[in-house]
């Protein structure tokens, strides 16, 4: 036999080339995968940022459309030429609130009744003197207050906050020896959504909805038909949904000439309300419905007769 021949050895350079090529391939594949993941991550992140910005913008737009508070009082309360009390009280969450309490004439046969005014979404209590005067003419006491963020009341308005504010006003009247069953809740426009919620939470003598919508999504869809208001809206004030739960007399006051909240809202609310109930047609545009104070007071007088019979 001849001598054994050694197996041929791989050249070192060939091995290095193979290893280097393999490492480069692995690195490139890993790099491409990381690049794809990073691109996907940044796309998702950008999309989330855009969505958050859109939501914040929509919330701001919604809030700005629903609430139009005015910090400046254009009247002092003395304009009615009768005694009144400048009232400061707190909501249950500590927010400081402000209002005016107008007592009725001392010889009034209705001095045991008080009307709590939950005003609309704009201005403040100084813009409700004509409404207060019309109600005082029927012989009842009147308490009108500002929600948080309006007039001299502190804070920022919100749906839940306005409910707390109205409840606090309701509780303040009880400290003045008015039984809950002697307090009539009066909701003007947006205030109808507030007053109806308080009527669900608290005992009351009756509920008045003046120029009030059925719910915010309904009126929002009418005013902004190009927006998916019912899907994205967070503010509800669902008056219609609350009315079936309310077991006290209800007065719906609305004008067919209302240029903001159509008369169909009054019809929806009236259909949902329990008996006894009364629908009283006002005159004029949305912000002019108390211009004819005599006609307004006549409708409220009719309602007071229903309330007094139920007491």
Order of alpha helices (4+ residues) and beta strands (2+ residues): alpha-beta-beta-beta-beta-beta-alpha-beta-alpha-beta-alpha-beta-alpha-alpha-alpha-beta-alpha-beta-alpha
